[in-house]
Amino acid sequence: MSVEEALRQAREAGLDLIEISPTAQPPVAKIMDRGKYFYEQEKKRRQAAKKQKDVELKSVRIGIGTSLHDLEIRAEQAEEFLKAGDKVKVDLFLRGREKYLDKKFLQDRIERFLAIIPHGFEKEEIKKGPRGLSLTITYKK
């Protein structure tokens, strides 16, 4: 129906003409109370926000000389974070001359830590930062 006809019907009913989907062909509109429409939209938005889970970025820091037992403890922490649905940033902290060691050696240290984590995860690329190497891992679905 034409816009003029829809506006006339809305005025007769004492309601508003609300455009629902302007990009559709032809555009979709409803005749209803404007306040009620905005209330329903806000209610839908709040329901969607309740169902959405915020993913946090947790951090686990290791060093070159970190003992196997300490690596196991950190791996357990990382696994708990992953099970909770969070991302985990693994930092290989380097001090002084450690920053200039062979890159392959440093990556092997990170891989040694990742091998201890029992459950499946997806890892991103190892990045070099000012304090060492880091990578982010997420739980594999």
C-alpha positions in Angstrom: 0.0 0.0 0.0 1.1 3.6 -0.5 2.8 5.6 2.2 -0.1 8.1 2.3 -2.7 5.3 2.8 -0.6 3.8 5.6 -0.2 7.2 7.3 -4.0 7.8 7.0 -4.7 4.4 8.7 -2.2 5.1 11.4 -3.8 8.4 12.2 -7.3 6.9 12.3 -6.1 4.2 14.8 -4.3 6.9 16.9 -0.9 5.1 16.4 2.4 5.7 14.6 3.7 4.4 11.3 7.1 2.8 12.0 9.5 1.8 9.2 10.9 -1.6 10.1 13.0 -2.5 7.1 13.8 0.5 4.9 16.1 -1.5 2.5 13.5 -4.2 1.6 11.6 -3.9 -1.6 9.0 -2.6 -0.9 9.9 -1.1 2.5 8.3 -2.8 5.5 6.4 -0.7 8.0 4.1 -1.3 11.0 1.3 0.6 12.5 1.9 0.6 16.3 2.7 2.8 19.3 6.2 4.2 18.9 7.1 3.9 22.6 6.1 0.2 22.7 8.2 -0.5 19.6 11.3 1.1 21.2 10.6 -0.8 24.4 10.5 -4.1 22.6 13.7 -3.4 20.7 15.5 -2.5 23.9 14.2 -5.7 25.5 15.5 -7.8 22.6 18.9 -6.1 22.8 19.1 -6.8 26.5 18.2 -10.5 26.0 20.9 -10.8 23.4 23.5 -9.1 25.7 22.7 -11.6 28.5 23.4 -14.5 26.2 26.7 -13.1 25.0 29.9 -14.2 26.9 32.8 -11.8 27.2 36.1 -13.4 26.3 38.9 -12.3 28.5 42.6 -12.4 27.7 44.5 -14.2 30.5 48.2 -14.3 30.6 50.7 -17.0 31.5 54.4 -15.9 31.8 57.3 -18.3 31.5 61.1 -17.9 31.2 63.9 -19.8 29.6 65.0 -21.4 32.8 61.6 -22.2 34.2 61.6 -25.7 35.6 59.5 -28.5 34.3 57.3 -28.5 37.5 56.6 -24.8 37.2 55.8 -25.3 33.5 53.3 -28.0 34.5 51.6 -25.7 37.0 51.4 -22.9 34.4 50.0 -25.4 31.9 47.3 -26.3 34.4 46.4 -22.6 34.8 46.3 -22.1 31.1 44.0 -25.2 30.7 41.6 -23.8 33.3 41.5 -20.5 31.5 40.8 -22.2 28.2 38.0 -24.4 29.7 36.4 -21.2 31.0 36.3 -19.9 27.4 39.0 -17.3 27.7 42.0 -16.7 25.5 45.4 -17.3 26.9 48.5 -15.2 26.1 51.7 -17.2 26.6 54.7 -14.9 27.2 58.3 -16.1 27.1 59.9 -13.4 29.2 63.5 -12.7 28.2 66.0 -10.7 30.2 69.3 -9.1 29.1 71.3 -11.2 26.7 68.5 -13.8 26.5 66.8 -11.6 23.9 69.6 -12.3 21.4 69.5 -16.1 21.6 68.7 -18.2 18.6 65.1 -17.7 17.5 64.6 -21.5 16.9 65.8 -22.2 20.5 63.3 -19.7 21.9 60.4 -21.1 19.8 61.3 -24.6 21.0 60.9 -23.4 24.6 57.4 -22.2 23.9 56.6 -25.4 22.0 57.8 -27.4 25.0 55.3 -25.5 27.2 52.5 -26.0 24.7 53.1 -29.7 24.6 52.4 -29.9 28.3 48.8 -28.5 27.9 46.7 -31.7 27.5 43.6 -30.5 25.7 43.3 -29.2 22.1 43.8 -25.6 21.3 44.4 -23.3 18.4 47.5 -21.2 18.4 48.3 -18.0 16.6 51.7 -16.9 15.2 54.5 -16.4 17.7 55.2 -12.6 17.9 58.4 -10.9 19.0 57.9 -8.1 21.5 60.2 -5.8 23.5 60.3 -8.2 26.5 60.4 -11.5 24.6 58.1 -13.8 22.6 54.4 -14.2 22.9 51.5 -16.0 21.3 47.8 -16.4 21.9 46.0 -19.7 22.2 42.2 -20.4 22.2 40.2 -23.5 23.0 39.5 -25.7 20.0 35.8 -26.3 19.6 
